[in-house]
């Protein structure tokens, strides 16, 4: 049977049920975006004379970087934990944790209170692992591409929400609003089904089948997915020892994701996100930084909701990464040259001072195509089922640790390289991402998780096991007649 007959029609009922089930995972990224951008609006308010809390420049860098500090620790804990207790409970813990963190910030009267609140929120960011794995395991391969594309829009919406809510409301009131949203969605998440793949891994085939039914799968689709889960579990069941981490299906994707995160940080994405207002000021233009940041945030939302969704849902990971990296390289290089040429020109006297702002916006849109979002999205597609949670946790540990160091070193980088030099460093990182996209990054678009996993095996081992779709299709033909009646209860 050609073209994997699992390309069945997905009904509107299936789409709506899956969207509801995954809405909790999507909302995780909105609140993560809020947390990661909060320092951009919080710090300027702490500098105001009538602020109840004042922070020194050193304390400000800690407030910004603490927004990611605990994420690596959370990733270490969360990966094995969601393998043990389930993906859904991991999402529930996310909302409780994030809600408590925002509540602490809302009630803060000392700088250290904000430190504690930011640390609690950053622990929740590390729990995004549960959301990525939940997406990968509850969607069909077609749905997975579409819904993963919405993650970037969700995160960007969260960043923009911070500018609108946090920029115009007092920082403590804004934090209270965000806390309320977290607690409300905790209640909604209680209604979502558990991941069918996790349930199957626990040996509860009936519960896995019921979960697939709640997700709106057809009887034949349920049989097919259960067969693929059976084959995936069968291939891993005899190897689950520590040596499994030496398998190419584990270490290869881990190494690839680590390289991707290094390039993500080298391309300056987090410096721009966490220090937006300061970054715009240092470009040396006379435009109001808050106004420009709001324009940038609106541009981000529109781009993520259009270009970003299209790129993630319909364009391959490799071509998207290559195009994204090329555009980022050119925009950073042009901005760096501009800043170098006019480095001694006073603010307000530079010709075409709109140029670096436009290049910055072009760069942000370019990053949304792939480089700024894929390192966080595709790890859930790469690892074997039995250790998917743990290895996604390991990737998040590496990525968030690197992110913390990068954010903390922003001031040092500016002092060493100056603005023009830092932009050229970003362009170098983006150029290396072009090579990474061409020669290293695997393609996962329109592939089942089992197909992606087998792609890391040596060629002589890839076709030893029968195709899951061939077996599933055969089983569907044999069993769908007898199953259909009982499935329609």
C-alpha positions in Angstrom: 0.0 0.0 0.0 1.4 3.2 -1.1 1.6 6.5 0.7 0.8 5.0 4.1 -2.8 4.5 4.2 -3.0 6.3 7.5 -3.5 9.4 5.4 -7.2 9.0 6.3 -9.5 11.9 6.4 -9.4 13.7 9.7 -12.9 14.8 10.7 -13.8 18.2 12.2 -14.8 16.4 15.3 -11.3 14.9 15.6 -9.7 18.3 15.0 -11.8 20.0 17.6 -11.3 17.3 20.2 -7.5 17.3 19.6 -7.5 21.1 19.8 -9.2 21.1 23.1 -6.9 18.4 24.5 -3.8 20.3 23.3 -5.1 23.7 24.4 -3.5 23.3 27.8 -0.2 22.5 26.2 -0.5 25.6 23.9 -1.4 27.8 26.9 1.9 26.7 28.6 3.8 28.6 25.9 1.7 31.7 26.3 2.6 31.9 30.0 6.2 30.9 29.3 6.3 33.9 26.8 4.9 36.1 29.6 7.6 35.0 32.0 10.5 35.3 29.6 9.5 38.8 28.5 8.3 40.1 32.0 11.7 41.6 32.8 11.4 43.9 29.8 8.4 45.7 31.3 9.1 45.1 35.0 12.6 46.6 35.2 11.7 50.0 33.7 8.9 50.3 36.3 11.4 49.5 39.2 13.4 52.6 38.1 10.5 55.0 38.6 10.8 57.2 41.7 7.4 56.1 43.2 8.2 52.4 42.8 7.7 50.4 46.0 10.8 48.4 45.1 14.1 49.8 43.7 16.8 47.6 42.1 20.5 48.2 41.4 21.9 47.4 38.0 23.3 44.1 39.3 20.0 43.2 40.8 18.3 44.0 37.5 20.4 41.5 35.6 19.5 38.9 38.3 15.8 39.6 37.9 16.1 39.1 34.2 18.2 36.0 34.2 16.3 34.3 37.1 13.4 34.0 34.7 15.2 31.0 33.3 17.5 29.8 36.2 15.4 27.0 37.6 14.3 25.7 34.2 17.3 23.3 33.8 16.7 21.9 37.2 13.0 21.4 36.4 13.9 19.7 33.1 16.0 17.2 35.0 13.1 16.4 37.3 10.3 16.7 34.9 11.6 14.3 32.2 11.6 11.2 34.3 8.6 12.4 36.3 6.3 12.6 33.3 7.5 9.2 32.2 6.4 8.0 35.6 3.2 9.8 36.3 2.0 10.9 32.9 2.1 13.9 30.5 -1.3 15.4 31.7 -0.1 15.6 35.4 3.0 17.4 34.2 0.8 20.0 32.5 -1.2 20.4 35.7 1.9 21.0 37.8 3.0 23.6 35.2 -0.1 25.7 35.9 0.1 25.4 39.6 3.8 26.3 39.7 3.4 29.2 37.3 0.4 30.6 39.2 2.2 30.4 42.5 5.2 32.2 41.0 3.1 35.1 39.6 1.3 35.4 42.9 4.6 35.8 44.8 5.7 38.6 42.4 2.3 40.3 42.7 2.7 40.4 46.5 6.4 41.4 46.5 7.6 44.2 48.7 11.3 43.5 48.5 13.7 42.6 45.6 14.3 39.1 47.0 10.5 38.5 46.8 10.7 39.1 43.0 13.8 36.8 42.9 11.8 34.0 44.5 8.8 34.6 42.2 10.9 34.6 39.1 12.6 31.4 40.2 9.3 29.6 40.8 8.1 30.8 37.3 11.3 29.6 35.7 10.9 26.2 37.2 7.5 26.0 35.4 9.3 26.9 32.1 11.3 23.7 32.4 8.0 21.8 32.6 7.3 22.8 29.0 8.9 19.4 28.3 5.5 17.8 29.2 3.7 20.1 26.7 6.0 19.2 23.8 5.8 15.5 24.5 2.0 15.7 24.9 1.7 17.4 21.5 3.8 14.7 19.9 1.9 11.8 21.4 -1.7 13.0 21.1 -1.7 14.3 17.4 -1.6 12.4 14.1 1.4 13.3 12.0 -0.7 15.9 10.0 -2.1 17.4 13.2 1.3 17.5 14.8 2.8 19.8 12.2 -0.2 22.2 12.4 -0.4 22.3 16.1 3.3 22.6 16.7 3.2 25.6 14.4 0.7 27.2 16.8 3.2 26.9 19.7 5.4 29.7 18.3 2.3 31.9 17.9 1.3 31.1 21.4 4.7 32.0 22.8 4.9 35.2 20.8 1.3 36.1 21.9 2.6 35.7 25.5 5.5 38.0 24.9 3.2 40.6 23.3 0.7 40.2 26.1 3.4 41.1 28.5 4.1 44.4 26.7 0.4 45.3 26.6 -0.6 44.2 30.1 2.8 44.7 31.9 3.6 47.9 30.0 0.4 49.7 31.0 -0.6 48.1 34.3 1.5 48.3 37.5 3.8 45.3 37.5 2.2 43.8 40.6 -1.3 44.1 39.2 -0.2 42.5 35.9 1.4 39.6 37.8 -1.9 39.1 39.6 -3.8 38.9 36.3 -1.3 36.3 35.0 -1.6 34.3 38.2 -5.4 34.2 37.9 -5.1 33.0 34.3 -2.9 30.1 35.3 -5.2 28.9 38.1 -8.2 29.1 35.8 -6.5 26.9 33.1 -5.5 24.4 35.7 -9.2 23.6 36.2 -9.7 23.3 32.4 -6.7 21.0 32.0 -8.4 18.6 34.3 -10.8 17.7 31.5 -8.2 16.8 29.0 -7.3 13.1 28.2 -4.0 11.5 29.1 -1.5 10.8 26.3 -2.5 7.5 24.6 1.2 6.6 24.0 2.0 7.0 27.7 -1.0 4.9 28.7 0.0 2.2 26.2 3.6 2.2 27.6 2.1 1.6 31.1 0.4 -1.6 29.7 -3.1 -0.2 29.8 -4.2 -0.8 26.2 -7.9 -0.2 27.0 -7.2 3.2 28.5 -5.0 4.0 25.5 -7.9 3.1 23.2 -10.4 5.2 25.2 -8.0 8.2 25.0 -7.8 7.8 21.3 -11.6 7.7 21.1 -11.8 10.9 23.2 -9.4 12.5 20.7 -11.9 11.7 17.9 -10.0 9.0 16.0 -11.9 6.7 13.7 -12.1 2.9 14.5 -9.6 2.1 11.8 -7.3 5.0 12.9 -7.4 3.7 16.5 -6.3 0.2 15.3 -3.5 1.7 13.2 -2.2 3.9 16.0 -2.3 1.0 18.5 -0.4 -1.1 16.1 2.3 1.5 15.7 2.5 1.9 19.5 2.9 -1.9 19.8 5.7 -2.0 17.3 7.5 1.0 18.9 7.2 -0.6 22.3 8.3 -4.0 20.9 11.5 -2.5 19.4 12.4 -0.9 22.7 11.2 -3.4 25.3 14.2 -5.7 25.2 16.7 -2.9 25.4 15.6 -0.8 28.3 18.8 -0.7 30.2 21.4 2.1 30.6 23.0 1.0 27.4 19.9 2.3 25.6 21.4 5.8 25.9 24.3 4.6 23.7 21.9 3.8 20.9 22.1 6.1 17.8 18.3 6.7 18.2 19.2 8.5 21.5 22.6 10.1 21.3 22.3 11.3 17.7 19.2 13.4 18.2 20.5 14.6 21.6 23.7 15.9 20.0 21.8 17.5 17.2 19.5 19.3 19.5 22.4 20.5 21.7 24.1 22.0 18.6 20.8 23.6 17.6 20.5 25.3 21.0 24.1 26.6 20.8 23.4 28.2 17.5 20.1 29.6 18.8 22.0 31.4 21.6 24.8 32.6 19.3 22.2 34.2 17.0 21.1 36.6 19.8 17.5 35.7 20.0 17.4 35.8 23.8 19.4 39.0 24.2 16.8 40.7 22.1 13.9 39.1 23.9 15.0 39.7 27.5 16.5 43.1 27.0 14.2 44.5 24.3 14.0 48.1 25.5 17.7 48.3 26.3 18.7 46.7 23.0 16.6 49.2 21.0 18.1 52.1 23.0 21.6 50.9 22.2 20.9 50.9 18.5 21.3 54.6 18.9 18.1 55.9 17.3 15.8 58.6 18.6 12.7 56.5 18.5 10.9 55.7 21.8 12.0 52.2 22.8 8.6 51.2 24.3 6.7 52.2 21.2 9.2 50.3 19.0 9.0 47.3 21.3 5.1 47.3 21.0 5.5 47.5 17.2 7.9 44.6 17.3 5.6 42.5 19.5 2.6 43.1 17.2 4.8 42.2 14.2 5.9 39.0 16.1 2.3 38.0 16.7 1.2 38.6 13.1 4.3 36.8 11.7 3.8 33.8 14.0 0.2 33.6 13.1 0.9 33.7 9.4 4.4 33.0 8.2 5.4 31.0 11.4 2.3 28.7 11.2 2.7 28.1 7.5 6.4 27.4 7.8 6.1 25.0 10.7 3.0 23.2 9.3 3.8 23.0 5.6 7.5 23.6 5.0 10.2 21.0 5.8 12.4 21.6 8.9 15.6 21.7 6.8 14.5 24.3 4.2 12.8 26.4 6.8 16.0 26.5 8.9 18.2 27.3 5.9 16.0 30.2 4.7 15.5 31.5 8.3 19.3 31.5 8.9 20.2 33.2 5.6 17.8 36.1 6.4 19.0 36.4 9.9 22.6 36.4 8.8 22.0 39.2 6.2 20.0 41.3 8.6 22.5 41.1 11.5 25.4 41.7 9.1 23.8 44.8 7.6 22.9 46.1 11.1 26.4 45.5 12.3 28.0 47.3 9.4 25.6 50.2 9.9 26.4 50.5 13.6 30.1 50.3 12.9 30.1 53.0 10.2 28.1 55.4 12.4 29.5 54.3 15.8 30.7 57.8 16.6 27.7 59.7 15.3 25.5 61.2 18.1 22.0 59.9 18.5 19.5 61.8 16.3 22.2 62.7 13.8 22.6 59.3 12.1 21.3 59.2 8.5 18.4 56.7 7.9 18.2 55.9 11.6 15.2 53.7 10.8 17.5 51.2 9.1 18.6 49.3 12.2 15.0 49.1 13.5 13.7 47.7 10.2 16.6 45.2 10.1 15.8 44.2 13.7 12.1 43.6 12.7 13.2 41.6 9.6 15.5 39.6 11.8 12.8 38.7 14.3 10.4 37.7 11.5 13.2 35.6 10.0 13.9 33.8 13.3 10.2 32.9 13.6 10.5 30.9 10.3 12.6 28.3 12.1 15.7 29.2 14.2 14.0 30.9 17.1 11.3 28.2 17.5 12.3 24.8 16.2 14.9 24.0 18.9 12.0 24.0 21.4 9.5 22.2 19.2 11.0 19.3 17.4 12.8 17.5 20.3 9.4 15.8 21.1 9.5 14.2 17.6 13.0 12.7 17.8 13.4 10.3 20.7 12.1 6.7 21.3 8.9 6.3 23.2 10.3 4.7 26.3 12.7 7.5 27.2 11.0 10.4 25.3 10.2 12.3 28.5 13.7 11.8 30.0 15.6 12.8 26.8 13.4 15.8 26.2 14.1 16.8 29.7 17.9 16.4 29.0 17.6 18.6 26.0 15.7 21.3 28.0 18.4 21.1 30.7 21.0 21.9 28.1 19.0 24.5 26.3 17.8 26.4 29.3 21.2 26.3 31.1 22.8 27.8 28.0 20.0 30.3 27.8 20.6 31.4 31.4 24.3 31.9 30.8 23.6 33.8 27.6 21.2 36.2 29.3 23.5 36.8 32.3 26.4 37.6 30.0 24.5 40.2 27.9 26.2 43.2 29.7 29.6 41.5 29.4 29.2 40.8 25.7 28.2 44.5 25.1 31.3 45.7 27.0 33.6 43.3 25.1 32.2 43.5 21.6 30.3 46.8 21.7 27.0 47.0 19.8 28.3 46.6 16.3 30.6 43.7 17.2 27.8 41.9 19.0 25.6 42.2 15.9 28.4 40.6 13.9 28.8 37.8 16.4 25.0 37.2 15.9 25.5 37.1 12.2 28.3 34.5 12.6 26.0 32.3 14.7 23.2 32.6 12.1 25.7 31.7 9.3 26.7 28.5 11.2 23.0 27.7 11.5 22.8 27.7 7.6 25.4 25.0 7.5 23.7 23.1 10.3 20.4 23.2 8.4 22.1 21.9 5.2 24.3 19.1 6.7 23.0 18.1 10.1 19.3 18.8 10.9 17.1 15.7 10.2 13.7 16.1 8.4 10.7 15.3 10.5 7.9 16.9 8.5 5.2 14.5 7.4 6.8 11.6 9.1 5.5 9.3 11.9 7.4 9.3 15.1 8.6 5.7 14.4 9.9 6.8 10.9 11.8 9.7 12.5 13.3 7.3 15.1 14.4 4.8 12.5 16.1 7.5 10.5 18.9 7.6 13.1 19.7 3.9 12.8 22.4 2.7 10.5 21.0 1.9 7.0 21.4 -1.8 7.5 19.1 -1.7 10.6 16.4 0.6 9.3 14.3 -2.0 7.5 14.7 -5.0 9.7 11.3 -4.5 11.4 8.2 -4.5 9.3 6.6 -1.2 8.3 4.1 -0.2 11.1 1.7 1.1 8.5 1.8 -2.1 6.5 1.1 -4.2 9.6 -1.5 -1.8 10.9 -3.3 -1.6 7.6 -3.4 -5.4 7.4 -4.7 -5.6 11.0 -7.3 -2.9 10.2 -8.5 -4.9 7.3 -8.8 -8.0 9.4 -10.2 -6.4 12.5 -12.1 -3.3 11.6 -15.3 -5.2 10.7 -15.5 -6.8 14.1 -14.3 -3.7 16.0 -16.4 -1.1 14.4 -19.6 -2.2 16.1 -18.1 -2.1 19.6 -16.2 1.1 19.0 -19.5 3.0 18.3 -20.9 2.6 21.8 
